[in-house]
Amino acid sequence: MRRLVLSTALSDLEAGILKEIPDIDILLDRDIPPAPTLEGKAGQQRLQLTIVDVLKRQSESLLILLEDLHWTSESLEPLKVLLVHIQDLPLLVLGTYRNDESPNLPDKVGDVFQLQLERLDTAAIQTLSASMLGAGGARPEVIELLHRETEGNVFFLVEVVRALAESAGGLNDIGQMTLPRSVFAGGVQEVIRRRLDKVPAAYRPLLNLATVAGRQLDLAILEKTRGDIRLNEWLVTCQDAAILEVREDTWRFSHDKLREALLQHLDEGARPELHRQIAEAIEEIYPDSINYHEALLEHWHQAGNLEREFHYLPSVSKHLVEVQADFQRARDLIERGLNRLPADDRRRIKLLNLLASSSRRIGNYKRAMEQAEEAKALAQQHDDQSELAFSLSTLGTISDHLSEYEAAKAYLQQSLEIHKNIENKLGMANTLNNLGNVFWRQGDYLSAHDCAEQSLALAEESNNTHAIARSFKQLGIVAYSQGNIEQAKLYWHKNLEMVRSLGSQQDMLYVLGNLGILSMGLDNLAEALEYFQQAREIAQSIGDWPNLGLIYVNLGDLKSKMGRFEEARAMFQKSIAIQESINYQPGIVMNLIGLGFIELKMDSTDKAISYFREALSITFSKKIMGHLLQTLVGFAGIYTKQNQTVRAAELLGLVKFHPALSLSPGMSRSWDTIAEEIQETLSLEAFEAAVERGKAFDLDQIVADILADFDENDMSS
């Protein structure tokens, strides 16, 4: 990044975030104020997004090399974030990893091209040997020895050549020496032993501790645990033995095979004590730093200290779920913890609530409901009001996703009341946001806006950036539905600014999806496509199936608007498969409506009727009002095709004057298109009169009439 910093105009905030570059003040020739502090993964993700923004401004081609990805001590999120945007950048990323260590790594990273590097064959060994040893390295007996001893393993090759050089007196003498029948009787284990033999016995305990701590060395921790050993001398000795190396001012083990072998040699009974020493050193050196919570969780787990492990488990799990969106990792840790607790243990409540939240976010609503119900019962048993409110809010949100709106409101109102009683303003803010979403889904935009406004005020009082960002997102959704496009744009860009500072992947997914909808509504189709593609990549990388399904709906709408109907059908079909698998009724309906309008445009009236009828049946039974009205516009189009233009105009009138009508650009455009088609055969005066009559129609009766008109068992009527 140092070279890019020199060639890119950076704001003080960006430069402050990039303070990882130690001499950035000198490079930019100005004092750089520190960026607002963000602990843990949030700070890391903010850094990742800033790096992507810098890369986006580059006009020249770039190459990024990433080595030993299987040893990534942190999450793979930095690479995932980069790959989301790589299609739009003049950038090539090359990464290396060992597939025996991490066979599923490519799946974790995303859509990448894989090139399997096999062991070196005889010809490749000859080329490498000659490059290291000169002409003598090409001697057949040298090649035969190297192949026999290493079987083409590059790590072994280097070690064999190193051993031969020691015996011959130098690299240049290997070609002339009498070669032994075997170099290492014990293969790589002998290589390890030879290196360890160069480390004094007094230095071995600290080396064991460093081995357990991780491939990269934290010198502050080693300084704390070194005892009487002089750390600099220890480092140099281990470096001379080719066990340690320095890369970009960071000490680390010189090869993963080395640390792997050292771990295998460690006595199982000694490991817990080493983990305890490391954990205590971290707690003393980095007190209250969330950056080390996940490492501390693992060290205390390996040390067998259940109390200290559970001290960190809730905060680590919460961060994995709500910020990092690493749902699988969160579930693994939580379930490991739950399996070690008695069924009535109070500590289970928070973990069950977090597990339910994780399950909900990936669309496993049935499991999420079971977990939240278990948390609720346990919270009531222990009179834990805070966690009881959390479980009720989760149950309300799940009910919202399942289109059980009355149940959702009941759960959320109970949660809100508890939060008020215990004066938890942040809990009130989050619950009001969820409640507002239920009102929005039912077409009650005034109540939805009121909830979002109250949520924003409480979030600001709590000084919680995440909750403030969520409130702006919700305010934007309501404004867009009410036709206040500029206001929605303002809210969503405020949301974007905050999400960038937070570094939350799932929140970034929401922002990109909303900005794509906004761009599509303003006819900026290329921009909308870019937003949706970026959102899709994030959804796929974090396993967010509900939102991936919605992104495919948006892509279907976009392709349809472009006139690329076959591509649109494919997007809708992908989406509906996801929505049906998680039983997300609004998502299913959105696809049915999209497919119905495509068939309407293609004059495939029977197919359009089939899609619209199914959508109407679902939206009417579930009271999904916004989509119900959109479906009625589709039926107005059907009546127009059947030359029942008066009835079509009356139906448009019912929609136009209904309080749940969305005034979003998409809805307005659909209404206007059908109205124009009607007026091709109906006078303006007759059209307006029919629209006015529709204002007084009873919605329930009209829906019943339409379902009867287009009975699926008697479509000829």
C-alpha positions in Angstrom: 0.0 0.0 0.0 2.9 2.4 0.5 3.3 3.0 -3.2 -0.4 3.5 -3.7 -0.5 6.0 -0.8 2.0 8.1 -2.7 -0.1 8.1 -5.9 -3.6 8.5 -4.5 -5.3 11.5 -2.9 -6.4 10.5 0.6 -8.7 12.2 3.0 -7.6 12.6 6.6 -10.1 9.9 7.6 -8.8 7.4 5.0 -5.2 8.2 5.9 -6.0 7.7 9.6 -7.6 4.3 8.9 -4.4 3.4 6.9 -2.2 4.2 10.0 -1.1 0.5 9.6 1.5 2.0 7.3 3.8 3.4 10.0 5.4 6.2 8.0 2.2 7.4 6.3 2.6 10.9 7.8 6.0 11.2 6.1 4.7 9.7 2.8 1.8 12.2 2.7 3.9 15.1 4.1 1.3 16.1 6.6 0.2 15.2 10.1 -2.5 12.6 10.0 -5.1 12.6 12.8 -6.1 9.2 14.2 -9.4 7.8 12.8 -12.2 7.1 15.3 -11.4 4.0 17.3 -13.2 0.8 16.3 -12.4 -2.4 18.2 -12.0 -5.9 16.8 -13.3 -7.0 13.5 -15.2 -3.8 12.9 -11.9 -1.9 12.7 -10.4 -4.6 10.5 -13.4 -4.5 8.1 -13.3 -0.7 8.0 -9.6 -1.0 7.0 -10.5 -3.6 4.3 -13.2 -1.4 2.7 -10.8 1.6 2.7 -8.2 -0.4 0.9 -10.8 -1.4 -1.7 -11.7 2.2 -2.2 -8.1 3.1 -2.7 -7.7 0.3 -5.2 -10.8 1.4 -7.1 -9.1 4.7 -7.9 -6.1 3.1 -9.6 -5.9 3.4 -13.4 -2.8 1.2 -13.8 -2.8 -2.6 -13.6 -1.9 -4.1 -10.2 -0.6 -7.5 -9.0 -1.2 -8.6 -5.4 0.6 -11.7 -4.2 -0.7 -13.5 -1.1 1.3 -16.5 0.3 0.4 -19.3 2.6 -3.3 -18.5 2.8 -3.9 -21.8 4.7 -2.1 -20.3 7.6 -4.2 -17.2 7.7 -4.5 -16.4 11.4 -7.3 -13.9 10.9 -10.4 -14.4 8.9 -10.4 -14.6 5.1 -12.7 -11.6 5.1 -10.1 -9.2 3.7 -9.7 -11.4 0.6 -13.4 -11.9 0.3 -14.0 -8.1 0.4 -11.4 -7.6 -2.3 -12.8 -10.3 -4.6 -16.3 -8.7 -4.4 -14.9 -5.7 -6.3 -12.1 -7.3 -8.4 -14.2 -7.6 -11.6 -14.3 -3.8 -11.8 -10.6 -3.3 -11.1 -7.4 -3.6 -13.2 -6.2 -6.0 -10.6 -4.8 -9.6 -10.5 -4.7 -11.4 -7.1 -2.5 -14.5 -6.9 -2.7 -16.6 -3.7 -0.9 -19.8 -2.6 -2.2 -22.4 -0.1 -1.7 -26.0 0.8 -4.8 -28.0 -0.1 -3.9 -30.8 2.3 -4.1 -28.2 5.1 -7.2 -26.4 3.9 -9.0 -28.3 1.1 -12.1 -26.2 1.2 -10.3 -22.8 1.2 -11.4 -21.8 -2.4 -15.0 -22.4 -1.4 -14.6 -20.1 1.6 -13.0 -17.4 -0.5 -15.5 -17.3 -3.3 -15.5 -17.5 -7.1 -11.8 -18.0 -7.9 -9.7 -19.8 -10.6 -7.7 -22.7 -9.2 -4.4 -24.0 -10.5 -3.2 -27.2 -8.9 0.6 -27.2 -8.5 1.8 -30.8 -8.5 5.1 -32.1 -7.1 8.0 -31.4 -9.4 8.7 -34.0 -12.1 12.2 -35.0 -13.1 12.5 -32.3 -15.7 11.4 -29.6 -13.3 13.8 -30.9 -10.6 16.6 -30.7 -13.1 15.7 -27.1 -14.0 15.5 -26.1 -10.3 18.7 -28.0 -9.4 20.7 -26.4 -12.2 19.4 -22.9 -11.2 20.6 -23.5 -7.6 23.9 -25.4 -8.3 25.0 -24.5 -11.8 26.1 -27.1 -14.4 26.9 -29.7 -11.7 23.3 -29.6 -10.6 22.2 -31.1 -13.9 24.3 -34.3 -13.4 22.0 -37.3 -13.7 23.1 -38.8 -10.4 22.3 -35.4 -8.6 18.9 -35.4 -10.2 18.3 -39.0 -9.3 19.2 -38.4 -5.7 17.1 -35.3 -5.4 14.1 -37.1 -6.9 14.6 -40.2 -4.6 14.9 -38.2 -1.5 12.2 -35.6 -2.1 9.7 -37.1 -4.5 9.4 -33.6 -6.0 8.5 -31.8 -2.7 10.0 -28.3 -3.0 10.5 -27.9 0.7 12.4 -31.2 0.9 14.4 -30.2 -2.2 15.7 -27.1 -0.5 16.6 -29.0 2.7 18.4 -31.8 0.8 20.5 -29.2 -1.1 21.2 -27.4 2.1 22.4 -30.7 3.7 24.5 -31.6 0.7 26.1 -28.1 0.7 27.0 -28.6 4.4 28.7 -31.9 3.6 30.5 -30.7 0.4 31.6 -27.4 1.8 29.5 -25.2 -0.4 26.9 -25.2 -3.1 29.4 -25.0 -5.9 31.1 -28.3 -4.7 28.0 -30.5 -4.8 28.3 -31.3 -8.4 31.9 -32.7 -7.9 31.3 -34.6 -4.6 30.7 -38.3 -4.2 27.0 -38.4 -3.5 25.6 -40.4 -0.5 22.9 -43.1 -1.0 20.6 -41.2 1.3 20.6 -37.8 2.8 17.9 -38.0 5.5 16.8 -41.4 6.9 13.8 -39.9 8.5 12.5 -37.6 5.8 11.1 -34.3 7.0 11.2 -35.3 10.6 15.0 -35.6 10.3 15.0 -32.1 8.7 13.2 -30.8 11.7 15.5 -32.6 14.1 18.6 -31.2 12.4 17.2 -27.7 12.8 16.1 -28.2 16.4 19.6 -29.6 17.3 20.9 -26.1 16.6 18.6 -24.6 19.3 20.0 -24.9 22.9 17.8 -26.9 25.3 17.3 -23.8 27.5 15.6 -22.1 24.5 13.2 -25.0 23.8 10.4 -24.0 26.3 10.0 -20.5 24.8 10.1 -22.1 21.3 7.3 -24.5 22.4 5.2 -21.5 23.7 5.8 -19.6 20.4 4.7 -22.8 18.5 1.4 -22.9 20.4 0.8 -19.2 20.1 0.7 -19.2 16.3 2.9 -18.9 13.2 3.4 -15.1 13.5 5.2 -14.2 16.7 3.9 -11.5 19.1 7.1 -10.2 20.6 5.3 -8.5 23.5 3.8 -11.9 24.6 7.2 -13.6 24.2 8.8 -10.8 26.2 6.3 -11.4 29.0 6.8 -15.1 29.1 10.6 -15.4 28.3 11.7 -15.9 31.9 15.5 -15.4 32.1 16.0 -15.8 28.3 17.3 -12.8 26.4 14.7 -12.4 23.6 16.9 -11.0 21.0 19.5 -13.7 21.4 16.7 -16.3 21.3 15.3 -14.8 18.0 18.7 -14.8 16.4 19.5 -18.3 17.4 16.2 -19.6 16.0 16.8 -17.6 12.9 20.2 -19.1 12.4 18.7 -22.5 12.8 16.3 -21.6 10.0 13.3 -22.1 12.3 12.3 -18.4 12.4 12.5 -15.7 9.8 11.6 -12.0 9.5 9.1 -10.9 6.9 8.2 -7.2 6.6 9.3 -6.5 10.2 7.3 -9.5 11.5 8.9 -12.5 13.0 7.3 -15.9 12.1 8.1 -19.6 11.7 10.0 -20.0 8.4 7.8 -22.8 7.1 4.4 -24.2 8.1 5.8 -27.7 8.0 8.2 -26.7 10.8 5.6 -25.4 13.2 3.3 -28.4 12.3 6.1 -30.8 13.2 6.9 -28.9 16.4 3.2 -29.1 17.4 3.2 -32.8 16.8 6.2 -33.3 19.0 4.7 -31.4 21.9 3.5 -33.6 24.8 -0.3 -33.4 25.0 -0.2 -32.9 28.7 2.0 -29.8 28.3 -0.2 -28.0 25.9 -2.9 -26.7 28.4 -0.2 -25.0 30.5 1.3 -23.3 27.4 -2.2 -22.0 26.4 -2.7 -20.7 29.9 0.5 -18.8 29.9 -0.3 -17.3 26.5 -3.8 -16.3 27.6 -2.6 -14.7 30.8 0.1 -12.8 28.9 -2.5 -11.5 26.4 -4.9 -10.4 29.1 -2.1 -8.5 30.9 -0.6 -6.9 27.8 -3.8 -6.1 25.9 -6.5 -5.6 28.6 -10.0 -5.1 27.4 -9.0 -5.2 23.7 -11.7 -6.9 21.7 -9.0 -7.6 19.0 -7.8 -10.5 21.1 -11.1 -11.9 22.4 -11.3 -14.7 19.8 -7.7 -15.7 20.5 -8.3 -15.7 24.2 -11.4 -17.7 23.8 -9.4 -20.4 22.0 -6.5 -20.4 24.4 -8.7 -20.7 27.5 -10.6 -23.5 25.7 -7.4 -25.4 25.0 -6.2 -24.6 28.6 -9.4 -26.3 29.9 -10.6 -23.2 31.9 -14.3 -23.2 31.3 -15.0 -20.0 33.3 -12.5 -17.9 31.3 -13.6 -19.4 28.1 -17.3 -18.5 28.7 -16.1 -15.0 29.7 -15.2 -14.4 26.1 -17.7 -16.6 24.2 -20.7 -14.3 24.2 -18.8 -11.2 22.9 -16.9 -13.2 20.3 -20.1 -14.9 19.1 -22.0 -11.6 19.0 -19.3 -10.0 16.9 -19.2 -13.0 14.5 -22.9 -12.8 14.0 -23.7 -9.1 14.0 -20.5 -7.6 12.5 -18.4 -10.1 10.7 -21.3 -12.2 9.4 -19.3 -15.4 9.9 -22.3 -17.4 10.8 -20.7 -20.9 10.5 -17.9 -20.0 12.8 -20.3 -18.5 15.3 -22.5 -21.6 15.3 -19.5 -23.9 15.8 -18.3 -21.9 18.8 -21.8 -21.5 20.3 -22.7 -25.1 19.9 -19.4 -26.2 21.4 -20.1 -24.0 24.4 -23.7 -25.2 24.8 -22.7 -28.8 24.7 -20.5 -28.2 27.9 -23.3 -26.5 29.9 -26.1 -28.0 32.0 -29.6 -27.7 30.4 -30.7 -25.1 33.0 -27.5 -23.1 33.2 -28.2 -19.3 33.0 -25.3 -18.8 30.6 -27.1 -20.8 27.9 -29.7 -18.0 27.5 -27.4 -15.4 25.7 -25.8 -18.2 23.6 -29.2 -19.5 22.5 -30.3 -16.0 21.5 -27.1 -15.5 19.5 -27.6 -18.9 17.9 -31.2 -18.0 17.0 -30.0 -14.7 15.5 -27.4 -16.6 13.4 -30.0 -19.1 12.2 -32.4 -16.4 11.3 -29.9 -14.5 9.2 -29.2 -17.5 7.0 -32.9 -18.2 6.5 -33.2 -21.2 8.8 -36.4 -19.9 10.4 -37.7 -23.2 11.9 -34.4 -23.7 13.8 -34.2 -20.1 14.8 -37.7 -20.2 16.2 -36.9 -23.3 18.3 -33.7 -21.7 19.6 -35.4 -18.4 20.5 -38.2 -20.3 22.2 -35.7 -22.2 24.3 -33.9 -19.0 25.2 -37.2 -17.4 26.1 -38.2 -20.2 28.4 -34.9 -20.2 30.1 -34.9 -16.4 30.5 -38.3 -16.6 32.1 -37.0 -19.3 34.5 -34.0 -17.1 35.6 -35.9 -13.8 35.4 -33.4 -12.5 32.9 -35.4 -9.5 31.5 -32.8 -8.3 29.1 -32.4 -11.7 27.3 -36.1 -12.3 27.5 -36.6 -9.1 25.5 -34.0 -10.2 23.0 -35.6 -13.6 22.5 -39.0 -11.9 22.0 -37.6 -9.5 19.4 -36.0 -12.5 17.6 -39.4 -14.3 17.6 -41.0 -11.2 16.3 -38.5 -10.8 13.5 -38.9 -14.4 12.5 -42.7 -14.1 12.4 -42.3 -11.0 10.2 -40.2 -13.1 7.7 -42.9 -15.8 7.8 -45.6 -13.1 7.1 -47.2 -13.8 10.4 -47.6 -10.1 11.1 -50.0 -10.0 14.0 -47.8 -12.5 15.9 -44.8 -10.4 14.9 -46.3 -7.3 16.3 -47.3 -9.0 19.5 -43.8 -10.4 20.2 -42.2 -7.0 19.4 -44.6 -5.0 21.5 -43.8 -7.4 24.5 -40.1 -6.9 23.8 -40.4 -3.1 23.6 -42.3 -3.0 26.9 -39.6 -5.0 28.7 -36.9 -2.8 27.2 -38.8 0.3 28.5 -39.1 -1.2 32.0 -35.4 -1.9 32.3 -34.5 1.4 30.6 -32.6 -0.2 27.7 -32.6 2.5 25.1 -30.5 0.5 22.6 -32.8 -2.4 22.9 -35.8 -0.1 22.4 -34.2 1.3 19.2 -33.5 -2.1 17.7 -37.0 -3.4 18.5 -38.7 -0.3 17.1 -36.8 -0.8 13.9 -38.0 -4.4 13.7 -41.6 -3.3 14.5 -41.4 -0.6 11.8 -40.5 -3.2 9.2 -43.7 -5.1 10.0 -45.8 -1.9 9.6 -43.9 -1.2 6.3 -44.6 -4.7 5.0 -48.4 -4.1 5.7 -48.4 -0.8 3.9 -48.7 1.3 7.1 -46.0 3.8 6.1 -46.9 6.4 8.7 -46.5 4.0 11.5 -43.3 2.6 9.9 -41.8 6.1 9.6 -42.8 6.9 13.2 -41.0 3.7 14.5 -37.9 4.5 12.5 -37.8 8.1 13.8 -38.2 7.0 17.4 -35.5 4.4 16.8 -33.1 7.0 15.4 -33.6 9.2 18.4 -33.0 6.4 20.9 -30.0 5.2 18.9 -28.4 8.6 18.9 -29.0 8.9 22.7 -27.3 5.6 23.0 -24.5 6.8 20.8 -24.6 3.4 18.9 -23.4 3.8 15.3 -24.8 0.5 14.3 -28.3 1.3 15.5 -28.1 4.7 14.0 -27.2 3.2 10.6 -30.1 0.7 10.8 -32.5 3.6 11.5 -31.3 5.5 8.5 -31.7 2.4 6.4 -35.3 1.9 7.5 -36.1 5.6 7.0 -34.8 5.3 3.5 -37.0 2.3 2.8 -40.1 4.0 4.0 -39.3 7.3 2.1 -38.7 5.3 -1.1 -42.1 3.5 -0.7 -43.7 6.9 -0.2 -42.2 8.2 -3.4 -39.8 10.6 -1.6 -36.8 9.5 -3.8 -34.4 12.4 -2.8 -35.1 11.8 0.9 -34.5 8.1 0.5 -31.2 8.9 -1.3 -30.1 11.1 1.5 -30.9 8.5 4.2 -29.3 5.6 2.3 -26.1 7.6 1.7 -25.9 8.4 5.4 -26.4 4.7 6.0 -23.5 3.9 3.5 -21.2 6.4 5.2 -21.8 4.8 8.6 -21.6 1.2 7.4 -18.2 1.9 5.8 -17.0 3.1 9.2 -18.4 0.0 10.9 -17.1 -2.5 8.3 -20.1 -4.8 8.7 -20.4 -7.1 5.6 -24.1 -7.8 6.1 -25.0 -4.1 6.5 -22.9 -3.3 3.4 -25.0 -5.9 1.6 -28.2 -4.1 2.6 -26.8 -0.7 1.5 -25.6 -2.0 -1.9 -29.0 -3.6 -2.5 -30.9 -0.4 -1.6 -28.6 1.8 -3.7 -29.1 -0.6 -6.6 -32.9 -0.3 -6.2 -32.5 3.5 -6.1 -30.3 3.6 -9.2 -32.8 1.3 -11.0 -35.7 3.6 -10.1 -33.7 6.6 -11.5 -33.0 4.6 -14.7 -29.2 4.4 -14.0 -29.3 0.8 -15.0 -25.5 0.2 -15.4 -24.9 1.6 -11.9 -27.8 -0.5 -10.5 -26.2 -3.6 -12.1 -22.9 -2.9 -10.4 -24.5 -2.4 -7.0 -26.5 -5.7 -7.3 -23.5 -7.7 -8.5 -21.4 -6.4 -5.5 -24.3 -7.3 -3.1 -24.6 -10.7 -4.7 -21.0 -11.5 -4.1 -21.2 -10.5 -0.4 -24.4 -12.5 0.1 -22.8 -15.6 -1.4 -19.6 -15.2 0.5 -21.3 -15.0 3.9 -24.1 -17.5 3.2 -26.9 -15.0 3.5 -29.6 -16.9 1.6 -32.6 -14.6 2.3 -30.8 -11.6 1.0 -29.2 -13.5 -1.9 -32.7 -14.4 -3.0 -33.8 -10.7 -2.8 -30.7 -9.7 -4.9 -31.8 -12.2 -7.6 -35.3 -10.6 -7.5 -33.7 -7.2 -8.1 -31.5 -8.5 -10.9 -34.6 -10.0 -12.5 -36.5 -6.7 -12.3 -33.4 -5.0 -13.8 -33.0 -7.4 -16.6 -36.7 -7.1 -17.4 -36.4 -3.4 -17.5 -33.6 -3.8 -19.9 -35.8 -5.9 -22.1 -33.6 -9.0 -21.5 -36.6 -11.2 -20.6 -34.9 -14.6 -20.8 -32.1 -13.4 -18.4 -34.8 -11.9 -16.2 -36.7 -15.3 -16.0 -33.5 -17.0 -15.0 -32.9 -14.6 -12.2 -36.5 -14.9 -10.9 -36.2 -18.7 -11.1 -33.0 -18.7 -9.1 -34.6 -16.4 -6.5 -37.8 -18.4 -6.2 -35.8 -21.6 -5.5 -34.1 -19.9 -2.6 -37.2 -18.3 -1.3 -39.2 -21.5 -1.3 -36.4 -23.4 0.4 -36.6 -20.9 3.4 -40.3 -20.3 3.1 -40.0 -16.6 2.7 -43.4 -15.6 1.4 -42.8 -12.0 0.4 -39.8 -13.2 -1.6 -41.9 -15.8 -3.4 -44.5 -13.2 -4.2 -42.0 -10.7 -5.6 -40.8 -13.4 -8.0 -44.3 -14.4 -9.1 -45.1 -10.7 -9.7 -41.9 -10.3 -11.7 -42.6 -13.4 -13.8 -46.2 -12.3 -14.3 -45.2 -8.9 -15.7 -42.7 -10.6 -18.1 -45.4 -12.9 -19.5 -47.8 -9.9 -19.7 -45.2 -8.0 -21.8 -44.7 -11.1 -24.0 -48.5 -11.5 -24.5 -48.4 -14.9 -22.7 -51.7 -14.0 -20.9 -52.4 -17.5 -19.5 -49.0 -17.8 -18.0 -49.3 -14.2 -16.6 -52.7 -15.1 -15.0 -51.2 -18.2 -13.4 -48.4 -16.2 -11.8 -50.6 -13.3 -10.7 -53.3 -15.6 -9.3 -50.8 -17.4 -7.1 -49.3 -14.1 -5.9 -52.7 -12.7 -5.2 -53.7 -15.7 -3.2 -50.6 -15.5 -1.0 -50.6 -11.7 -0.5 -54.3 -11.7 0.4 -54.1 -14.5 2.9 -50.9 -13.0 4.5 -52.0 -9.4 4.2 -48.8 -8.4 2.4 -50.4 -5.2 1.2 -47.8 -3.5 -0.9 -47.3 -6.6 -3.1 -51.1 -7.3 -3.1 -51.7 -3.9 -4.7 -48.9 -4.5 -7.2 -50.5 -7.8 -8.1 -53.8 -6.0 -8.7 -52.0 -3.7 -11.2 -50.9 -6.9 -13.0 -54.6 -8.0 -13.2 -55.5 -4.6 -14.5 -53.1 -5.4 -17.3 -54.8 -8.8 -17.8 -58.2 -7.2 -18.1 -56.8 -4.7 -20.6 -55.5 -7.6 -22.7 -59.0 -9.1 -22.6 -60.5 -5.7 -23.7 -62.2 -5.2 -20.3 -60.7 -1.7 -20.1 -63.4 -0.2 -17.8 -62.9 -2.9 -15.3 -59.1 -2.5 -15.6 -59.4 1.2 -15.0 -61.6 0.7 -11.9 -59.0 -1.7 -10.6 -56.3 0.9 -11.1 -58.5 3.3 -9.1 -58.8 0.9 -6.2 -55.0 0.7 -6.2 -54.4 4.4 -6.6 -56.5 5.5 -3.6 -55.5 2.6 -1.2 -53.5 3.9 1.8 -51.0 1.1 1.5 -50.0 2.0 -2.1 -46.3 2.2 -2.6 -45.3 5.3 -4.7 -41.9 3.8 -5.6 -40.8 4.4 -9.2 -41.3 0.7 -10.1 -44.9 0.7 -8.9 -45.7 4.1 -10.4 -44.2 3.0 -13.7 -46.3 -0.2 -13.8 -49.5 1.8 -13.0 -48.7 4.4 -15.7 -48.0 1.8 -18.3 -51.3 0.0 -17.8 -53.1 3.3 -17.7 -51.6 4.3 -21.1 -52.7 1.0 -22.6 -56.2 1.4 -21.3 -56.5 4.9 -22.8 -55.6 3.6 -26.3 -59.3 2.4 -26.4 -61.0 4.3 -23.6 -61.4 8.1 -23.6 -59.7 10.1 -20.9 -63.1 11.1 -19.5 -64.3 7.5 -19.2 -60.9 6.4 -17.8 -60.9 9.1 -15.1 -64.6 8.2 -14.2 -63.7 4.5 -13.9 -60.7 5.3 -11.7 -62.9 7.4 -9.4 -65.4 4.6 -9.1 -62.6 2.2 -8.1 -61.8 4.4 -5.2 -65.0 3.2 -3.4 -64.5 -0.5 -4.2 -64.2 -3.0 -1.3 -60.7 -4.6 -1.5 -61.8 -8.0 0.0 -64.7 -8.3 -2.4 -62.6 -7.4 -5.5 -59.9 -10.0 -4.6 -62.6 -12.6 -4.2 -64.1 -11.7 -7.5 -60.7 -11.9 -9.3 -59.9 -15.2 -7.8 -63.3 -16.5 -8.9 -62.9 -15.0 -12.4 -59.6 -16.8 -12.8 -60.3 -20.0 -10.9 -57.3 -22.3 -11.5 -59.6 -25.2 -12.0 -61.6 -23.4 -14.7 -59.4 -20.9 -16.4 -61.8 -20.8 -19.4 -64.2 -18.6 -17.4 
